[in-house]
Amino acid sequence: MEPSHWSKRLDIAIEAAKEAAQCQRKNYKKKFDINTKSSGIDLVTTVDLECDRQIRDILTRRSSEEHLPESVLITEETFEEGSVMDMKYSWVVDPLDGTTNFAHGFPHFSVSIAFMEKGQPVVGVVYDTMKDELFTAIKGQGAFLNGKPIRVSQVTALDQSLLATGFPYDVHVKPEDNMDYFLTFMKICHGVRRAGSAALDLVYIASGRLDGFWELRLSPWDVVAGSLIVEEAGGQISNFRGHSLDYDTRRINILGSNGTDIHNQLVAVCKDSHVVNMA
């Protein structure tokens, strides 16, 4: 697909993200059904499901109207490990990133939509529902917040940086619980934030609000859009060993940073951890 067609995909993703966000705002702090997945603490609400349906409908309908090549829709329900790189065109969608926040009335959650070509992200949209902040990127064309260019911070030292992280939903049953990393980084940076939306953590790096981010065992829909936006804002994305991410697994260990010496410092800390073999 020619890069000129990516802008059409971006417009479609923005429309879908805003429609889903409207549904989230409409149902925020209202009573709705909440269920748990296999881990017991991984929540899914009826709003997740409704947003998923809306996004699917818009992506399918608008792509057809624009006569764009058919693409596969990758979500938590449709993902098959080892399949992403084999797909010529694919949408990667998280209709509500930060479900636990949403379910508890904590106003920090987002919609994340990416478009991938041959397994690589080329369009990314992350919409901060409650702040009405739209983060976007097209590969090779920079990153934007509500239409204005954004860049990562210029902080170069880990001891002067503000970092973010998250904890896996199965933290209570898995030995690799992120606590070693958390305690280590807390002692060598200005602070660590744990706000509950990996997609927003990444775009906050892109906009200079954070300097770095790490998290274990994420999935493609958590990170694909945000990762592209970080890179297009001048930042860097890798796994814990400093290598490119593998989007073909549900166990993505990700490092994001402003791309200065901080990234090498993040990698060095993670390499010293006892769970680095998971990276």
Order of alpha helices (4+ residues) and beta strands (2+ residues): alpha-beta-beta-alpha-beta-beta-alpha-beta-beta-beta-beta-beta-beta-alpha-beta-alpha-beta-alpha-beta-beta-alpha
